Amino acid sequence: MPTLSVILITRNEEANLADCLASLDGIAQQIVVVDTNSSDRTLEIAKSYGAVIAQPTDWPGFGPQKNRALDLASSEWVLSLDADERLTPALKAEILQVISHPTQANCFAIPRLSWYCGRFIRHSGWRPDYVDRLFKRGTARFSKDLVHERLIAQGQVAKLSNSLLHYSFMNLAQVKAKMERYSTDSAKQAFLQGRTGSPLKAIVHGFWAFIRTYFLRLGFLDGPQGISLAFANAQGSYYRYIKLWRLHQSAKSSPES
């Protein structure tokens, strides 16, 4: 029977981690948690589920941190999860089925059904939201991106049918906090890639993000959460380009420039 390692990176995830790890019952032979300076019960919870735990002192970004977790995996197959995600019984059965019956695919994309402030979002560009997460160890690595990392897989990628539940945003405070964090990291990454921003670009990209989410991707069918999500996407895009512009302004005014 093929074995499965589940890998996670965490920081202060006590509100999510127990439910995530409980959903792995009967499927994971190994759980790997790479933690970044958690000050809550995250590590205590991880230990209670028998996880292999690593606590590096630096933060290299999402992609490199996930590769650290991957390097600790020892099973034939690897499943990468976030602490706010859950496996359903149907998805667990499907995963066991595909890893037990080899195909030409070394990697499988899983559709996500994501929660936003009171409901699962089925439009707004959030569905089916396939994410490459299940793969044979040794056939894939994560990109080195600071944020919005992706799995770089060798060979064919197939799709699973059953959804991964993603409790991404329970309230608007979480939306705002993540928007601030991701827009900052995205701006830094874009700066390092030589991209430029401006107030005009920020306005145009923010406006387009709203139009795309609410109208083109049918966000209006998601009710009040749909318009809230469209505004959040617009704000996030606006902040990303404003912060990128400010990074260039700071670089120009620095004595070393």
C-alpha atoms as an extended CHARMM CRD file, in Angstrom:
* protein
*
       257  EXT
         1         1  MET       CA              0.0000000000        0.0000000000        0.0000000000  PROA      1               0.0000000000
         2         2  PRO       CA              1.5020000000        3.3880000000       -0.9790000000  PROA      2               0.0000000000
         3         3  THR       CA              2.2430000000        5.7850000000        1.8830000000  PROA      3               0.0000000000
         4         4  LEU       CA              1.3100000000        9.4500000000        2.1730000000  PROA      4               0.0000000000
         5         5  SER       CA              3.0230000000       12.3720000000        3.8990000000  PROA      5               0.0000000000
         6         6  VAL       CA              0.9930000000       15.5330000000        4.5410000000  PROA      6               0.0000000000
         7         7  ILE       CA              3.0400000000       18.7360000000        4.7640000000  PROA      7               0.0000000000
         8         8  LEU       CA              1.9960000000       22.0860000000        6.2350000000  PROA      8               0.0000000000
         9         9  ILE       CA              3.6270000000       25.4070000000        7.0820000000  PROA      9               0.0000000000
        10        10  THR       CA              2.1480000000       27.2920000000       10.0330000000  PROA      10              0.0000000000
        11        11  ARG       CA              2.2210000000       30.4420000000       12.0970000000  PROA      11              0.0000000000
        12        12  ASN       CA             -0.2640000000       30.9120000000       14.9450000000  PROA      12              0.0000000000
        13        13  GLU       CA             -2.8190000000       28.4630000000       13.5310000000  PROA      13              0.0000000000
        14        14  GLU       CA             -4.3850000000       27.1290000000       16.7410000000  PROA      14              0.0000000000
        15        15  ALA       CA             -7.8520000000       28.1270000000       15.5030000000  PROA      15              0.0000000000
        16        16  ASN       CA             -7.4960000000       25.9440000000       12.3850000000  PROA      16              0.0000000000
        17        17  LEU       CA             -4.8900000000       23.2550000000       12.8720000000  PROA      17              0.0000000000
        18        18  ALA       CA             -6.7850000000       20.7120000000       14.9860000000  PROA      18              0.0000000000
        19        19  ASP       CA             -9.6770000000       20.4950000000       12.5050000000  PROA      19              0.0000000000
        20        20  CYS       CA             -7.2440000000       20.2240000000        9.6030000000  PROA      20              0.0000000000
        21        21  LEU       CA             -5.2200000000       17.4120000000       11.1810000000  PROA      21              0.0000000000
        22        22  ALA       CA             -8.3480000000       15.5950000000       12.3850000000  PROA      22              0.0000000000
        23        23  SER       CA             -9.5330000000       15.4340000000        8.7690000000  PROA      23              0.0000000000
        24        24  LEU       CA             -6.4070000000       13.4010000000        7.9120000000  PROA      24              0.0000000000
        25        25  ASP       CA             -7.4570000000       10.4310000000       10.0280000000  PROA      25              0.0000000000
        26        26  GLY       CA             -6.9440000000        7.1650000000        8.1780000000  PROA      26              0.0000000000
        27        27  ILE       CA             -4.9930000000        8.6120000000        5.2700000000  PROA      27              0.0000000000
        28        28  ALA       CA             -1.6600000000       10.0830000000        6.4420000000  PROA      28              0.0000000000
        29        29  GLN       CA              1.2710000000        7.9440000000        7.5430000000  PROA      29              0.0000000000
        30        30  GLN       CA              3.3070000000       11.0790000000        8.2820000000  PROA      30              0.0000000000
        31        31  ILE       CA              2.4530000000       14.7000000000        9.0940000000  PROA      31              0.0000000000
        32        32  VAL       CA              5.1360000000       17.3830000000        8.7020000000  PROA      32              0.0000000000
        33        33  VAL       CA              4.6890000000       20.8490000000       10.1940000000  PROA      33              0.0000000000
        34        34  VAL       CA              7.2340000000       23.6240000000        9.5730000000  PROA      34              0.0000000000
        35        35  ASP       CA              6.3930000000       26.4780000000       11.9140000000  PROA      35              0.0000000000
        36        36  THR       CA              7.4010000000       30.1300000000       11.9660000000  PROA      36              0.0000000000
        37        37  ASN       CA              7.5320000000       31.6080000000       15.4650000000  PROA      37              0.0000000000
        38        38  SER       CA              4.0600000000       30.5840000000       16.6280000000  PROA      38              0.0000000000
        39        39  SER       CA              3.1750000000       32.0290000000       20.0170000000  PROA      39              0.0000000000
        40        40  ASP       CA             -0.1190000000       30.1640000000       20.4810000000  PROA      40              0.0000000000
        41        41  ARG       CA             -0.9400000000       26.4340000000       20.8160000000  PROA      41              0.0000000000
        42        42  THR       CA             -0.0170000000       25.5450000000       17.2230000000  PROA      42              0.0000000000
        43        43  LEU       CA              2.9710000000       23.3680000000       18.1580000000  PROA      43              0.0000000000
        44        44  GLU       CA              1.1160000000       21.7170000000       21.0240000000  PROA      44              0.0000000000
        45        45  ILE       CA             -1.6520000000       20.7100000000       18.6260000000  PROA      45              0.0000000000
        46        46  ALA       CA              0.8240000000       19.4810000000       16.0130000000  PROA      46              0.0000000000
        47        47  LYS       CA              2.6060000000       17.3420000000       18.6170000000  PROA      47              0.0000000000
        48        48  SER       CA             -0.6910000000       15.8290000000       19.7620000000  PROA      48              0.0000000000
        49        49  TYR       CA             -1.1610000000       14.4590000000       16.2330000000  PROA      49              0.0000000000
        50        50  GLY       CA              2.3540000000       13.0240000000       16.1220000000  PROA      50              0.0000000000
        51        51  ALA       CA              3.6690000000       15.5200000000       13.5830000000  PROA      51              0.0000000000
        52        52  VAL       CA              7.3030000000       15.8690000000       12.6090000000  PROA      52              0.0000000000
        53        53  ILE       CA              8.0300000000       19.4870000000       13.5630000000  PROA      53              0.0000000000
        54        54  ALA       CA             10.6830000000       21.9160000000       12.3360000000  PROA      54              0.0000000000
        55        55  GLN       CA             11.1270000000       25.4850000000       13.5950000000  PROA      55              0.0000000000
        56        56  PRO       CA             13.5470000000       27.4500000000       11.4020000000  PROA      56              0.0000000000
        57        57  THR       CA             14.2990000000       30.9170000000       12.7610000000  PROA      57              0.0000000000
        58        58  ASP       CA             14.0770000000       32.7900000000        9.4510000000  PROA      58              0.0000000000
        59        59  TRP       CA             11.2150000000       33.3520000000        7.0110000000  PROA      59              0.0000000000
        60        60  PRO       CA             12.3560000000       32.8260000000        3.3970000000  PROA      60              0.0000000000
        61        61  GLY       CA              8.8850000000       33.1510000000        1.8300000000  PROA      61              0.0000000000
        62        62  PHE       CA              6.0450000000       30.7230000000        1.1600000000  PROA      62              0.0000000000
        63        63  GLY       CA              7.6920000000       28.7280000000       -1.6250000000  PROA      63              0.0000000000
        64        64  PRO       CA             11.0380000000       28.0820000000        0.1100000000  PROA      64              0.0000000000
        65        65  GLN       CA              9.2820000000       27.3360000000        3.4070000000  PROA      65              0.0000000000
        66        66  LYS       CA              7.0900000000       24.7090000000        1.7440000000  PROA      66              0.0000000000
        67        67  ASN       CA             10.1890000000       23.1610000000        0.1960000000  PROA      67              0.0000000000
        68        68  ARG       CA             11.6190000000       22.8380000000        3.7000000000  PROA      68              0.0000000000
        69        69  ALA       CA              8.5340000000       20.8680000000        4.6890000000  PROA      69              0.0000000000
        70        70  LEU       CA              8.7950000000       18.7940000000        1.5160000000  PROA      70              0.0000000000
        71        71  ASP       CA             12.4090000000       17.9100000000        2.3380000000  PROA      71              0.0000000000
        72        72  LEU       CA             11.2090000000       16.3160000000        5.5950000000  PROA      72              0.0000000000
        73        73  ALA       CA              8.5910000000       14.1370000000        3.9020000000  PROA      73              0.0000000000
        74        74  SER       CA              9.4840000000       10.4510000000        3.7220000000  PROA      74              0.0000000000
        75        75  SER       CA              6.4500000000        8.8000000000        2.1090000000  PROA      75              0.0000000000
        76        76  GLU       CA              5.9870000000        7.7740000000       -1.5040000000  PROA      76              0.0000000000
        77        77  TRP       CA              3.2820000000       10.4000000000       -1.9980000000  PROA      77              0.0000000000
        78        78  VAL       CA              2.9960000000       13.9520000000       -0.6370000000  PROA      78              0.0000000000
        79        79  LEU       CA             -0.0920000000       16.0750000000       -0.0060000000  PROA      79              0.0000000000
        80        80  SER       CA              0.4780000000       19.7790000000        0.6640000000  PROA      80              0.0000000000
        81        81  LEU       CA             -2.1880000000       21.5020000000        2.7640000000  PROA      81              0.0000000000
        82        82  ASP       CA             -2.7850000000       24.8180000000        4.4820000000  PROA      82              0.0000000000
        83        83  ALA       CA             -3.9930000000       24.8220000000        8.0730000000  PROA      83              0.0000000000
        84        84  ASP       CA             -7.3660000000       26.2930000000        7.0560000000  PROA      84              0.0000000000
        85        85  GLU       CA             -8.1120000000       23.4230000000        4.6710000000  PROA      85              0.0000000000
        86        86  ARG       CA            -10.0160000000       20.1870000000        5.3540000000  PROA      86              0.0000000000
        87        87  LEU       CA            -10.3170000000       16.8340000000        3.5990000000  PROA      87              0.0000000000
        88        88  THR       CA            -13.8330000000       15.4560000000        3.1930000000  PROA      88              0.0000000000
        89        89  PRO       CA            -14.4690000000       11.6870000000        3.4270000000  PROA      89              0.0000000000
        90        90  ALA       CA            -15.1350000000       11.6370000000       -0.3310000000  PROA      90              0.0000000000
        91        91  LEU       CA            -11.8440000000       13.3790000000       -1.1020000000  PROA      91              0.0000000000
        92        92  LYS       CA             -9.9110000000       11.0300000000        1.2040000000  PROA      92              0.0000000000
        93        93  ALA       CA            -11.4100000000        8.0240000000       -0.5730000000  PROA      93              0.0000000000
        94        94  GLU       CA            -10.4890000000        9.4750000000       -3.9610000000  PROA      94              0.0000000000
        95        95  ILE       CA             -6.9060000000       10.2040000000       -2.8700000000  PROA      95              0.0000000000
        96        96  LEU       CA             -6.4830000000        6.6530000000       -1.5850000000  PROA      96              0.0000000000
        97        97  GLN       CA             -7.8880000000        5.3620000000       -4.8630000000  PROA      97              0.0000000000
        98        98  VAL       CA             -5.4970000000        7.2810000000       -7.1290000000  PROA      98              0.0000000000
        99        99  ILE       CA             -2.3240000000        6.6100000000       -5.1410000000  PROA      99              0.0000000000
       100       100  SER       CA             -3.1880000000        2.9090000000       -4.9350000000  PROA      100             0.0000000000
       101       101  HSD       CA             -3.7360000000        2.5660000000       -8.6880000000  PROA      101             0.0000000000
       102       102  PRO       CA             -0.7970000000        4.1100000000      -10.5830000000  PROA      102             0.0000000000
       103       103  THR       CA             -1.5180000000        6.1390000000      -13.7110000000  PROA      103             0.0000000000
       104       104  GLN       CA              0.6390000000        8.2550000000      -16.0160000000  PROA      104             0.0000000000
       105       105  ALA       CA              0.1030000000       11.2370000000      -13.7340000000  PROA      105             0.0000000000
       106       106  ASN       CA              2.6340000000       12.0590000000      -11.0220000000  PROA      106             0.0000000000
       107       107  CYS       CA              0.6350000000       15.0430000000       -9.7620000000  PROA      107             0.0000000000
       108       108  PHE       CA             -3.0450000000       15.7070000000       -9.0910000000  PROA      108             0.0000000000
       109       109  ALA       CA             -4.8990000000       19.0150000000       -8.9450000000  PROA      109             0.0000000000
       110       110  ILE       CA             -7.6810000000       19.2560000000       -6.3720000000  PROA      110             0.0000000000
       111       111  PRO       CA            -10.6880000000       21.6020000000       -6.7130000000  PROA      111             0.0000000000
       112       112  ARG       CA            -11.1740000000       23.8970000000       -3.7080000000  PROA      112             0.0000000000
       113       113  LEU       CA            -14.4480000000       25.1500000000       -2.2860000000  PROA      113             0.0000000000
       114       114  SER       CA            -13.6320000000       28.2570000000       -0.2680000000  PROA      114             0.0000000000
       115       115  TRP       CA            -15.4880000000       29.9370000000        2.5890000000  PROA      115             0.0000000000
       116       116  TYR       CA            -15.7900000000       33.7260000000        2.7290000000  PROA      116             0.0000000000
       117       117  CYS       CA            -17.4460000000       35.4700000000        5.6740000000  PROA      117             0.0000000000
       118       118  GLY       CA            -20.4830000000       33.2330000000        6.0140000000  PROA      118             0.0000000000
       119       119  ARG       CA            -20.8150000000       31.1690000000        2.8450000000  PROA      119             0.0000000000
       120       120  PHE       CA            -18.9500000000       28.9950000000        0.3850000000  PROA      120             0.0000000000
       121       121  ILE       CA            -18.1420000000       31.0030000000       -2.7360000000  PROA      121             0.0000000000
       122       122  ARG       CA            -19.1730000000       29.2940000000       -5.9820000000  PROA      122             0.0000000000
       123       123  HSD       CA            -18.4190000000       32.1230000000       -8.4420000000  PROA      123             0.0000000000
       124       124  SER       CA            -16.2080000000       35.2730000000       -8.3000000000  PROA      124             0.0000000000
       125       125  GLY       CA            -13.3050000000       33.3310000000       -9.8460000000  PROA      125             0.0000000000
       126       126  TRP       CA            -13.0920000000       31.0860000000       -6.7830000000  PROA      126             0.0000000000
       127       127  ARG       CA            -14.6170000000       27.9330000000       -8.2270000000  PROA      127             0.0000000000
       128       128  PRO       CA            -13.4530000000       25.2900000000       -9.0210000000  PROA      128             0.0000000000
       129       129  ASP       CA            -10.0060000000       26.7570000000       -8.1490000000  PROA      129             0.0000000000
       130       130  TYR       CA             -7.8600000000       23.7200000000       -8.9760000000  PROA      130             0.0000000000
       131       131  VAL       CA             -4.6480000000       23.5930000000       -6.9360000000  PROA      131             0.0000000000
       132       132  ASP       CA             -1.7680000000       21.1720000000       -7.5410000000  PROA      132             0.0000000000
       133       133  ARG       CA             -1.3130000000       19.5050000000       -4.1550000000  PROA      133             0.0000000000
       134       134  LEU       CA             -0.9410000000       15.7210000000       -4.4120000000  PROA      134             0.0000000000
       135       135  PHE       CA              2.2190000000       14.3630000000       -6.0140000000  PROA      135             0.0000000000
       136       136  LYS       CA              4.8130000000       11.6100000000       -5.9630000000  PROA      136             0.0000000000
       137       137  ARG       CA              7.7460000000       12.6030000000       -3.8150000000  PROA      137             0.0000000000
       138       138  GLY       CA             10.7100000000       13.5010000000       -5.9880000000  PROA      138             0.0000000000
       139       139  THR       CA              8.6400000000       14.6570000000       -8.9620000000  PROA      139             0.0000000000
       140       140  ALA       CA              7.7850000000       18.2110000000       -7.8790000000  PROA      140             0.0000000000
       141       141  ARG       CA              9.1270000000       21.2390000000       -5.9840000000  PROA      141             0.0000000000
       142       142  PHE       CA              7.5930000000       24.5410000000       -4.9990000000  PROA      142             0.0000000000
       143       143  SER       CA              8.6390000000       27.7480000000       -6.7420000000  PROA      143             0.0000000000
       144       144  LYS       CA             10.8710000000       30.1590000000       -4.8460000000  PROA      144             0.0000000000
       145       145  ASP       CA              8.2520000000       32.9280000000       -4.8030000000  PROA      145             0.0000000000
       146       146  LEU       CA              7.7880000000       34.9190000000       -1.6010000000  PROA      146             0.0000000000
       147       147  VAL       CA              4.0130000000       34.7350000000       -2.0750000000  PROA      147             0.0000000000
       148       148  HSD       CA              1.6090000000       33.0640000000       -4.5360000000  PROA      148             0.0000000000
       149       149  GLU       CA              3.9910000000       30.1250000000       -4.7900000000  PROA      149             0.0000000000
       150       150  ARG       CA              3.1580000000       27.2970000000       -7.1670000000  PROA      150             0.0000000000
       151       151  LEU       CA              4.0340000000       23.6400000000       -7.4080000000  PROA      151             0.0000000000
       152       152  ILE       CA              6.3440000000       22.8660000000      -10.3290000000  PROA      152             0.0000000000
       153       153  ALA       CA              5.5850000000       19.2950000000      -11.3100000000  PROA      153             0.0000000000
       154       154  GLN       CA              7.3130000000       16.9610000000      -13.7290000000  PROA      154             0.0000000000
       155       155  GLY       CA              5.1070000000       15.1490000000      -16.1960000000  PROA      155             0.0000000000
       156       156  GLN       CA              1.3510000000       14.9110000000      -16.4740000000  PROA      156             0.0000000000
       157       157  VAL       CA             -1.0500000000       16.5720000000      -14.0190000000  PROA      157             0.0000000000
       158       158  ALA       CA             -4.5090000000       15.0170000000      -13.6220000000  PROA      158             0.0000000000
       159       159  LYS       CA             -7.5760000000       16.4000000000      -11.8540000000  PROA      159             0.0000000000
       160       160  LEU       CA             -9.4760000000       14.9730000000       -8.9120000000  PROA      160             0.0000000000
       161       161  SER       CA            -13.2620000000       15.3370000000       -8.6750000000  PROA      161             0.0000000000
       162       162  ASN       CA            -13.9590000000       15.8740000000       -4.9630000000  PROA      162             0.0000000000
       163       163  SER       CA            -13.4110000000       19.2410000000       -3.3380000000  PROA      163             0.0000000000
       164       164  LEU       CA            -10.9600000000       20.3550000000       -0.6970000000  PROA      164             0.0000000000
       165       165  LEU       CA            -12.7670000000       22.5950000000        1.8160000000  PROA      165             0.0000000000
       166       166  HSD       CA            -10.9660000000       25.8890000000        2.3870000000  PROA      166             0.0000000000
       167       167  TYR       CA            -12.0490000000       28.0090000000        5.3590000000  PROA      167             0.0000000000
       168       168  SER       CA            -10.1100000000       30.9850000000        4.0870000000  PROA      168             0.0000000000
       169       169  PHE       CA            -11.9010000000       33.9480000000        5.6610000000  PROA      169             0.0000000000
       170       170  MET       CA            -14.1800000000       33.6760000000        8.6710000000  PROA      170             0.0000000000
       171       171  ASN       CA            -14.6350000000       37.4500000000        9.1150000000  PROA      171             0.0000000000
       172       172  LEU       CA            -13.6740000000       40.7960000000        7.6010000000  PROA      172             0.0000000000
       173       173  ALA       CA            -10.8480000000       41.3060000000       10.0910000000  PROA      173             0.0000000000
       174       174  GLN       CA             -9.1100000000       38.2740000000        8.5810000000  PROA      174             0.0000000000
       175       175  VAL       CA             -9.7450000000       39.6450000000        5.0900000000  PROA      175             0.0000000000
       176       176  LYS       CA             -8.0930000000       42.9550000000        5.9720000000  PROA      176             0.0000000000
       177       177  ALA       CA             -5.1210000000       41.3510000000        7.7320000000  PROA      177             0.0000000000
       178       178  LYS       CA             -4.3830000000       38.9860000000        4.8480000000  PROA      178             0.0000000000
       179       179  MET       CA             -4.8440000000       41.7650000000        2.2950000000  PROA      179             0.0000000000
       180       180  GLU       CA             -2.2410000000       43.8930000000        4.0740000000  PROA      180             0.0000000000
       181       181  ARG       CA              0.2110000000       41.0150000000        4.3690000000  PROA      181             0.0000000000
       182       182  TYR       CA             -0.1750000000       39.7000000000        0.8330000000  PROA      182             0.0000000000
       183       183  SER       CA             -0.1320000000       43.1130000000       -0.8520000000  PROA      183             0.0000000000
       184       184  THR       CA              3.1310000000       43.9050000000        0.9580000000  PROA      184             0.0000000000
       185       185  ASP       CA              4.7350000000       40.5800000000        0.0060000000  PROA      185             0.0000000000
       186       186  SER       CA              3.4560000000       40.8240000000       -3.5830000000  PROA      186             0.0000000000
       187       187  ALA       CA              4.8640000000       44.3460000000       -3.9230000000  PROA      187             0.0000000000
       188       188  LYS       CA              8.2650000000       43.2020000000       -2.6320000000  PROA      188             0.0000000000
       189       189  GLN       CA              8.2830000000       40.2880000000       -5.0540000000  PROA      189             0.0000000000
       190       190  ALA       CA              7.3070000000       42.5160000000       -7.9880000000  PROA      190             0.0000000000
       191       191  PHE       CA             10.0040000000       45.0340000000       -6.9870000000  PROA      191             0.0000000000
       192       192  LEU       CA             12.6660000000       42.3160000000       -7.0150000000  PROA      192             0.0000000000
       193       193  GLN       CA             11.4310000000       41.2540000000      -10.4630000000  PROA      193             0.0000000000
       194       194  GLY       CA             11.9210000000       44.8000000000      -11.7840000000  PROA      194             0.0000000000
       195       195  ARG       CA              8.2480000000       45.6390000000      -12.1930000000  PROA      195             0.0000000000
       196       196  THR       CA              7.0010000000       49.1920000000      -11.6180000000  PROA      196             0.0000000000
       197       197  GLY       CA              3.9360000000       50.7440000000      -10.0330000000  PROA      197             0.0000000000
       198       198  SER       CA              2.2570000000       54.1550000000       -9.9460000000  PROA      198             0.0000000000
       199       199  PRO       CA             -0.8710000000       55.7430000000       -8.4760000000  PROA      199             0.0000000000
       200       200  LEU       CA             -2.5340000000       55.4910000000      -11.8970000000  PROA      200             0.0000000000
       201       201  LYS       CA             -1.6430000000       51.8100000000      -12.2200000000  PROA      201             0.0000000000
       202       202  ALA       CA             -3.0010000000       51.2260000000       -8.7300000000  PROA      202             0.0000000000
       203       203  ILE       CA             -6.3480000000       52.8260000000       -9.6020000000  PROA      203             0.0000000000
       204       204  VAL       CA             -6.6640000000       51.0490000000      -12.9680000000  PROA      204             0.0000000000
       205       205  HSD       CA             -5.7470000000       47.6290000000      -11.5950000000  PROA      205             0.0000000000
       206       206  GLY       CA             -8.0230000000       48.0740000000       -8.5830000000  PROA      206             0.0000000000
       207       207  PHE       CA            -10.9700000000       49.0590000000      -10.7800000000  PROA      207             0.0000000000
       208       208  TRP       CA            -10.3190000000       46.1590000000      -13.1600000000  PROA      208             0.0000000000
       209       209  ALA       CA            -10.1150000000       43.6920000000      -10.2410000000  PROA      209             0.0000000000
       210       210  PHE       CA            -13.6060000000       44.7330000000       -9.1320000000  PROA      210             0.0000000000
       211       211  ILE       CA            -15.0890000000       44.4930000000      -12.6460000000  PROA      211             0.0000000000
       212       212  ARG       CA            -13.4850000000       41.1180000000      -13.2760000000  PROA      212             0.0000000000
       213       213  THR       CA            -14.6020000000       39.6300000000       -9.9500000000  PROA      213             0.0000000000
       214       214  TYR       CA            -18.1250000000       41.0020000000       -9.6940000000  PROA      214             0.0000000000
       215       215  PHE       CA            -19.2570000000       41.0100000000      -13.3160000000  PROA      215             0.0000000000
       216       216  LEU       CA            -17.0580000000       38.8540000000      -15.5630000000  PROA      216             0.0000000000
       217       217  ARG       CA            -16.6770000000       36.0970000000      -12.9550000000  PROA      217             0.0000000000
       218       218  LEU       CA            -20.3030000000       36.3780000000      -11.8250000000  PROA      218             0.0000000000
       219       219  GLY       CA            -19.5640000000       37.5180000000       -8.2870000000  PROA      219             0.0000000000
       220       220  PHE       CA            -23.0500000000       39.0500000000       -8.0970000000  PROA      220             0.0000000000
       221       221  LEU       CA            -24.3840000000       35.4770000000       -7.8390000000  PROA      221             0.0000000000
       222       222  ASP       CA            -22.5450000000       35.0900000000       -4.5180000000  PROA      222             0.0000000000
       223       223  GLY       CA            -24.8270000000       37.6040000000       -2.8070000000  PROA      223             0.0000000000
       224       224  PRO       CA            -23.5030000000       40.1400000000       -0.2730000000  PROA      224             0.0000000000
       225       225  GLN       CA            -20.2940000000       38.1310000000        0.0520000000  PROA      225             0.0000000000
       226       226  GLY       CA            -19.7570000000       38.5040000000       -3.6900000000  PROA      226             0.0000000000
       227       227  ILE       CA            -19.6860000000       42.2900000000       -3.6310000000  PROA      227             0.0000000000
       228       228  SER       CA            -17.5880000000       42.2730000000       -0.4650000000  PROA      228             0.0000000000
       229       229  LEU       CA            -15.0780000000       39.9600000000       -2.1410000000  PROA      229             0.0000000000
       230       230  ALA       CA            -14.9920000000       42.1310000000       -5.2610000000  PROA      230             0.0000000000
       231       231  PHE       CA            -14.2050000000       45.2190000000       -3.1720000000  PROA      231             0.0000000000
       232       232  ALA       CA            -11.5440000000       43.2740000000       -1.2490000000  PROA      232             0.0000000000
       233       233  ASN       CA             -9.8970000000       42.1820000000       -4.5160000000  PROA      233             0.0000000000
       234       234  ALA       CA             -9.9720000000       45.7690000000       -5.7400000000  PROA      234             0.0000000000
       235       235  GLN       CA             -8.3680000000       47.0390000000       -2.5440000000  PROA      235             0.0000000000
       236       236  GLY       CA             -5.7250000000       44.3350000000       -2.5710000000  PROA      236             0.0000000000
       237       237  SER       CA             -4.7580000000       45.1200000000       -6.1500000000  PROA      237             0.0000000000
       238       238  TYR       CA             -4.6930000000       48.8690000000       -5.4430000000  PROA      238             0.0000000000
       239       239  TYR       CA             -2.4850000000       48.4450000000       -2.3740000000  PROA      239             0.0000000000
       240       240  ARG       CA             -0.1090000000       46.1160000000       -4.2090000000  PROA      240             0.0000000000
       241       241  TYR       CA              0.6590000000       48.7040000000       -6.9170000000  PROA      241             0.0000000000
       242       242  ILE       CA              0.7990000000       51.6300000000       -4.4840000000  PROA      242             0.0000000000
       243       243  LYS       CA              3.2410000000       49.7350000000       -2.2680000000  PROA      243             0.0000000000
       244       244  LEU       CA              5.3030000000       48.7990000000       -5.3280000000  PROA      244             0.0000000000
       245       245  TRP       CA              5.4310000000       52.4730000000       -6.3550000000  PROA      245             0.0000000000
       246       246  ARG       CA              6.4840000000       53.4660000000       -2.8240000000  PROA      246             0.0000000000
       247       247  LEU       CA              9.2910000000       50.8960000000       -2.8750000000  PROA      247             0.0000000000
       248       248  HSD       CA             10.6610000000       52.4990000000       -6.0430000000  PROA      248             0.0000000000
       249       249  GLN       CA             10.2930000000       55.9650000000       -4.5220000000  PROA      249             0.0000000000
       250       250  SER       CA             12.2260000000       54.8370000000       -1.4550000000  PROA      250             0.0000000000
       251       251  ALA       CA             14.9330000000       53.2600000000       -3.6110000000  PROA      251             0.0000000000
       252       252  LYS       CA             15.3540000000       56.4850000000       -5.6020000000  PROA      252             0.0000000000
       253       253  SER       CA             15.6720000000       58.6220000000       -2.4930000000  PROA      253             0.0000000000
       254       254  SER       CA             18.0680000000       56.2870000000       -0.7130000000  PROA      254             0.0000000000
       255       255  PRO       CA             21.6690000000       57.5300000000       -0.3850000000  PROA      255             0.0000000000
       256       256  GLU       CA             22.9490000000       54.3370000000       -2.0400000000  PROA      256             0.0000000000
       257       257  SER       CA             20.8510000000       54.8050000000       -5.1900000000  PROA      257             0.0000000000
